[in-house]
Amino acid sequence: MVWRIFKYIEHLFHIRHRKGHGIHSPYLFEFVNRVLFNSEGVELPPSILNEHRRLCL
């Protein structure tokens, strides 16, 4: 159990470097940058934003 807690804390420290660095697949790198982090600044429709907020609760 202590090992899992340690690994989780270690994960929290490394999650800050998530901007796609270390992803070797070009397709996955593009997906992370364009979709997950919205690097192009595309505005989403309100219905999608509301659904996202509902799912996050």
Summary of the structure (lengths in Angstrom):
residues: 57
radius of gyration: 15.6
end to end distance: 27.8
largest distance: 43.9
contacts: 92
relative contact order: 0.08
helix: 67%
strand: 0%
